[in-house]
Amino acid sequence: MSHVRIGTSGWSYPTGRGTWNGVFYPASPGGGARGRGRFDELAFYAEHFDTVEINSTFYRVPTVEVTRSWARRTPRDFEFAAKLFQKFTHPAMFAKTAGSEAPATPADVREFQAALDPLASSGKLGPLLAQFPPSFTREAASLDYLDWLLRSFRGYQVAVELRHRSWSDGLAQTLDLLNAHGAAWVQIDEPKFRFSIRQDFLPNVTTFYYMRLHGRNAAAWWEHEAAEDRYNYLYSAGELAPFAEAAEGARRLVRKLYLYMNNHFEAKAVANAVMLKHQLGEPVTGTYPETFLERFPDLRAVVPQPPGLPI
């Protein structure tokens, strides 16, 4: 049976209506947590999960000092999945932010690889996530670019998230390209629209499997006051069950599974990651604050009880 790693997309959400502070973390995490001085969100998170997907690497290439700190603050067997910098997957967004329309280059690849070296050298770097927008459709230029990107990051595990239906309509061509590079096709759940990709949740390579669950808040997916609103969704146990079944089947076919919850609003991703671990028979570790259990009371029967309290 393959090793399964379950976590969330990101670990720090300190602002906005969907903050994790006051739910999973202290309301004011400025200091005094468990003898560590300032509250360490990553260290606390790592007491509960053995993997996390780094979202911040999409917005900026981290410094070596930052990634070295991430490696130092997590247990030896912890793994980070890192989302590729937006210049690689969202050139229009990068151009708007940076004021430059320059395409990604081998120098950009080397810069990103160097930034992640502390994680790689410590054995804590899992897959790289290439998340493309719905506007990235299957056409000759896109196929050529994806081929270049995967060749540029050869030697790394790369998971590719494609959202437009043209990729699943051209299933054979898509699989041929991904399989040729040993890249995992990310299996996703999100609100479905006419142009949304269709998937069967089966692995396409035997090395690793990658799943992301974004929630199903269709009403706020395209129109919302804040970007975080689209991720305001809590999966029920029944809604998670098919994904647990898919993962159970995949774990018999691949070496390692990475399952991430991206419905991060108000730590709902944490709650659903715990539920998914429980459904897959994976150990639920760490202690959970009362604020979290008050928000998600069904998990009281799942999470470890503090010493001295009745089960």
C-alpha positions as CSV (number, residue, x, y, z in Angstrom):
1,M,0.0,0.0,0.0
2,S,1.2,3.5,-0.9
3,H,2.0,6.1,1.7
4,V,-0.7,8.8,1.8
5,R,0.0,12.4,2.8
6,I,-3.0,14.6,3.5
7,G,-2.9,18.3,4.2
8,T,-4.1,21.7,3.2
9,S,-3.2,24.3,0.6
10,G,-1.4,26.9,2.6
11,W,-1.1,27.1,6.4
12,S,-1.2,30.9,7.1
13,Y,-4.4,32.9,6.7
14,P,-4.1,35.7,9.2
15,T,-6.5,38.2,7.7
16,G,-10.0,38.5,6.1
17,R,-13.3,37.0,7.1
18,G,-11.9,33.5,6.5
19,T,-8.9,33.8,8.8
20,W,-7.7,30.8,10.7
21,N,-6.9,32.9,13.7
22,G,-9.4,32.3,16.4
23,V,-10.4,29.0,14.8
24,F,-7.3,26.7,14.4
25,Y,-4.8,29.2,15.7
26,P,-5.1,31.6,18.6
27,A,-7.1,34.7,17.9
28,S,-4.0,36.8,18.5
29,P,-1.0,34.6,17.7
30,G,1.6,37.2,18.6
31,G,3.4,35.4,21.4
32,G,3.6,32.8,24.1
33,A,2.6,29.6,22.3
34,R,3.9,26.4,24.0
35,G,7.1,28.0,25.1
36,R,8.3,29.1,21.7
37,G,7.9,32.8,22.1
38,R,6.0,34.0,19.1
39,F,3.3,31.5,18.0
40,D,4.7,29.4,15.2
41,E,1.8,28.5,12.8
42,L,3.9,26.2,10.7
43,A,5.2,24.2,13.6
44,F,1.7,23.9,15.1
45,Y,0.3,22.9,11.7
46,A,3.0,20.2,11.4
47,E,1.9,18.6,14.6
48,H,-1.4,17.7,12.8
49,F,-0.3,17.0,9.2
50,D,2.7,15.6,7.5
51,T,2.5,17.7,4.3
52,V,1.4,21.2,3.1
53,E,1.0,22.8,-0.2
54,I,2.9,26.2,-0.4
55,N,0.7,28.8,-1.9
56,S,3.1,31.8,-1.3
57,T,5.6,30.5,-3.9
58,F,3.0,31.3,-6.6
59,Y,3.1,35.0,-5.7
60,R,6.8,35.4,-5.1
61,V,10.0,33.4,-5.3
62,P,11.0,32.8,-1.7
63,T,14.5,33.5,-0.4
64,V,16.8,30.7,0.6
65,E,16.5,32.0,4.2
66,V,12.8,31.5,4.2
67,T,12.8,28.0,2.8
68,R,15.6,27.0,5.2
69,S,13.4,28.2,8.0
70,W,10.5,26.1,6.8
71,A,12.7,23.0,6.8
72,R,14.1,23.8,10.2
73,R,10.6,24.3,11.8
74,T,9.1,21.0,10.6
75,P,9.7,17.4,11.5
76,R,12.1,15.2,9.6
77,D,9.4,13.3,7.7
78,F,7.4,16.4,6.7
79,E,7.0,17.3,3.0
80,F,6.2,20.5,1.2
81,A,4.5,20.6,-2.2
82,A,5.4,23.9,-3.9
83,K,3.2,25.8,-6.3
84,L,5.2,27.2,-9.3
85,F,5.7,30.9,-9.5
86,Q,3.0,32.7,-11.4
87,K,5.4,33.6,-14.2
88,F,5.4,29.9,-15.3
89,T,1.7,29.4,-15.4
90,H,-0.2,32.7,-15.3
91,P,1.9,35.1,-17.6
92,A,-0.9,37.6,-17.9
93,M,-1.2,37.9,-14.1
94,F,2.6,38.2,-13.8
95,A,2.6,40.9,-16.5
96,K,0.0,42.9,-14.6
97,T,1.9,42.5,-11.3
98,A,5.4,43.1,-12.6
99,G,4.7,45.3,-15.5
100,S,6.6,43.0,-17.8
101,E,5.4,40.6,-20.4
102,A,8.7,38.7,-20.6
103,P,8.2,34.9,-20.9
104,A,9.6,32.4,-18.4
105,T,13.2,31.6,-19.2
106,P,15.8,29.0,-18.1
107,A,17.1,31.6,-15.7
108,D,13.7,31.8,-14.0
109,V,13.8,28.0,-13.7
110,R,17.2,28.1,-12.1
111,E,16.2,30.9,-9.7
112,F,13.1,28.9,-8.5
113,Q,15.1,25.7,-8.1
114,A,17.8,27.5,-6.1
115,A,15.1,28.9,-3.8
116,L,13.8,25.5,-3.0
117,D,17.2,23.9,-2.5
118,P,17.0,23.9,1.3
119,L,13.8,21.9,1.1
120,A,15.2,19.5,-1.5
121,S,18.5,19.0,0.3
122,S,16.7,18.2,3.6
123,G,14.5,15.6,1.9
124,K,11.4,17.7,2.5
125,L,10.5,18.7,-1.0
126,G,7.6,16.9,-2.5
127,P,6.0,17.6,-5.9
128,L,6.0,20.9,-7.7
129,L,2.5,22.1,-8.6
130,A,2.0,23.7,-12.0
131,Q,-1.5,25.1,-11.7
132,F,-2.8,26.6,-14.9
133,P,-5.9,28.8,-15.3
134,P,-9.1,27.9,-17.2
135,S,-7.9,30.1,-20.0
136,F,-5.0,27.7,-20.7
137,T,-6.6,25.5,-23.4
138,R,-5.2,22.6,-25.4
139,E,-3.7,24.0,-28.5
140,A,-0.4,23.7,-30.2
141,A,1.3,26.6,-28.4
142,S,0.1,25.3,-25.0
143,L,1.3,21.8,-25.7
144,D,4.7,23.1,-26.7
145,Y,5.0,25.3,-23.7
146,L,3.9,22.6,-21.3
147,D,6.5,20.3,-22.9
148,W,9.2,22.9,-22.3
149,L,8.1,23.5,-18.7
150,L,8.2,19.8,-17.9
151,R,11.6,19.4,-19.5
152,S,12.9,22.4,-17.6
153,F,11.9,20.8,-14.3
154,R,13.1,17.3,-15.1
155,G,14.4,15.6,-12.0
156,Y,11.5,16.9,-10.0
157,Q,8.1,15.4,-9.4
158,V,5.7,17.8,-11.2
159,A,1.9,17.7,-10.8
160,V,0.0,19.5,-13.5
161,E,-3.4,21.1,-12.8
162,L,-5.4,21.7,-16.0
163,R,-8.9,23.2,-15.8
164,H,-10.3,23.6,-19.3
165,R,-12.4,20.9,-20.8
166,S,-10.3,20.8,-24.0
167,W,-7.6,18.8,-22.1
168,S,-10.0,16.1,-21.1
169,D,-11.7,16.2,-24.5
170,G,-8.2,15.5,-26.0
171,L,-7.5,12.8,-23.4
172,A,-5.0,10.7,-25.4
173,Q,-2.9,13.7,-26.4
174,T,-2.9,15.1,-22.8
175,L,-1.9,11.8,-21.3
176,D,0.8,11.2,-23.9
177,L,2.5,14.5,-23.0
178,L,2.2,14.1,-19.2
179,N,3.2,10.4,-19.2
180,A,6.2,11.1,-21.3
181,H,7.6,13.4,-18.5
182,G,6.3,11.3,-15.6
183,A,4.1,14.2,-14.5
184,A,0.9,13.5,-12.5
185,W,-2.3,14.9,-13.8
186,V,-3.9,16.7,-10.8
187,Q,-7.3,15.4,-10.0
188,I,-9.5,18.3,-8.9
189,D,-12.9,18.9,-7.4
190,E,-14.5,22.4,-7.9
191,P,-17.7,23.8,-9.2
192,K,-18.4,22.5,-12.7
193,F,-19.3,24.7,-15.6
194,R,-19.7,24.0,-19.3
195,F,-15.9,24.4,-20.0
196,S,-14.7,22.7,-16.8
197,I,-12.4,19.7,-17.2
198,R,-13.8,16.2,-16.7
199,Q,-11.8,13.6,-14.8
200,D,-12.1,10.0,-13.6
201,F,-9.8,10.4,-10.5
202,L,-7.5,7.6,-11.7
203,P,-3.7,7.9,-11.6
204,N,-1.9,8.4,-14.8
205,V,1.6,7.5,-13.5
206,T,2.8,4.9,-10.9
207,T,5.2,7.2,-9.1
208,F,2.7,9.6,-7.4
209,Y,-0.9,10.8,-7.3
210,Y,-2.0,14.3,-6.6
211,M,-5.5,15.5,-5.7
212,R,-6.8,19.0,-4.8
213,L,-10.3,19.7,-3.5
214,H,-11.3,23.3,-3.9
215,G,-14.8,23.2,-2.6
216,R,-18.1,23.6,-4.4
217,N,-19.2,27.2,-3.8
218,A,-20.5,27.8,-7.3
219,A,-22.4,30.9,-6.4
220,A,-19.2,32.8,-5.3
221,W,-16.8,31.1,-7.8
222,W,-16.7,33.9,-10.4
223,E,-18.5,36.7,-8.5
224,H,-17.4,37.5,-5.0
225,E,-16.5,40.4,-2.7
226,A,-13.1,38.9,-1.8
227,A,-11.2,36.1,-3.5
228,E,-11.4,34.0,-0.3
229,D,-15.2,33.8,-0.7
230,R,-15.0,31.2,-3.4
231,Y,-13.3,28.8,-1.0
232,N,-16.0,29.2,1.7
233,Y,-17.3,25.6,1.5
234,L,-17.3,22.7,3.9
235,Y,-17.6,19.2,2.5
236,S,-19.9,16.8,4.3
237,A,-18.6,13.3,5.2
238,G,-20.8,11.9,2.4
239,E,-19.3,14.3,-0.1
240,L,-15.8,13.3,0.9
241,A,-16.4,9.6,0.7
242,P,-16.0,9.3,-3.1
243,F,-12.6,11.0,-2.9
244,A,-11.6,8.6,-0.1
245,E,-12.7,5.7,-2.3
246,A,-10.7,7.1,-5.2
247,A,-7.6,7.5,-3.1
248,E,-8.0,4.0,-1.6
249,G,-8.0,2.6,-5.1
250,A,-5.1,4.8,-6.2
251,R,-2.9,3.8,-3.3
252,R,-2.8,0.3,-4.6
253,L,-1.4,1.5,-7.9
254,V,1.1,4.3,-7.1
255,R,3.9,4.8,-4.7
256,K,2.8,7.9,-2.9
257,L,-0.4,10.0,-2.7
258,Y,-0.7,13.7,-1.9
259,L,-4.2,15.0,-1.1
260,Y,-4.8,18.6,-0.4
261,M,-7.9,20.6,0.8
262,N,-8.0,24.1,-0.7
263,N,-11.4,25.2,0.8
264,H,-9.4,27.3,3.3
265,F,-12.1,29.7,4.4
266,E,-12.3,29.7,8.3
267,A,-10.1,26.6,8.4
268,K,-12.7,24.4,6.7
269,A,-9.7,22.8,4.8
270,V,-8.3,21.7,8.2
271,A,-11.6,20.2,9.2
272,N,-12.0,18.3,5.9
273,A,-8.4,17.2,5.9
274,V,-9.0,15.6,9.3
275,M,-12.2,14.0,8.0
276,L,-10.4,12.6,5.0
277,K,-7.6,11.2,7.1
278,H,-10.2,9.5,9.3
279,Q,-12.0,8.0,6.3
280,L,-8.8,6.6,4.9
281,G,-7.8,5.1,8.3
282,E,-4.8,7.5,8.6
283,P,-3.8,8.5,12.2
284,V,-5.2,11.9,13.3
285,T,-2.5,13.6,15.3
286,G,-2.1,16.7,17.4
287,T,-4.5,18.4,19.7
288,Y,-7.2,20.7,18.5
289,P,-8.2,23.9,20.3
290,E,-11.7,24.3,21.7
291,T,-12.4,27.1,19.2
292,F,-11.9,24.6,16.4
293,L,-14.1,21.9,17.9
294,E,-16.9,24.4,18.6
295,R,-16.8,25.3,14.9
296,F,-16.7,21.7,13.8
297,P,-18.4,19.7,16.6
298,D,-18.6,16.4,14.6
299,L,-14.9,16.1,14.8
300,R,-14.9,15.7,18.6
301,A,-15.3,12.0,18.0
302,V,-12.4,11.9,15.6
303,V,-9.6,14.0,17.0
304,P,-7.4,13.0,20.0
305,Q,-8.8,14.0,23.3
306,P,-6.7,16.1,25.7
307,P,-5.4,14.1,28.7
308,G,-7.9,13.6,31.5
309,L,-11.0,14.2,29.4
310,P,-13.5,11.4,28.8
311,I,-13.8,10.1,25.2
